[in-house]
Amino acid sequence: MVYDYYIIDVPGDCANTIEELGDIAINEARERAKLYCIPCDWCATAISGEVGDFNVRFKVRRRRNKVRKVA
C-alpha cells in the first residue's frame, strides 16, 4: 500500500457538520491529486478549527495500491 497526504483548508461556514467539511476536503484533495488511481480509499481528519470558524484545516489521506512496473 502507498499513502499520499494532503493538507486542505476549508471555509468553516460552507457546511453544517464536520463530516460534511471533511467530504469537501476530500473532494479538494481529489482535484489536487496528480495520479488518478482506482481503487483508493480517502480519509479526512480535522487538524484545527471547528464548524463556523474562518478556516478548518484537514489532513486528507489517500490509500492506494502500489503500481507494479511491467517490463
Secondary structure, 3 states (H helix, E strand, C coil): CEEEEEEEEEECCCCCCHHHHHHHHHHHHHHHCCCCCCCEEEEEEEEECCCCCCEEEEEEEEEECCCCCCC
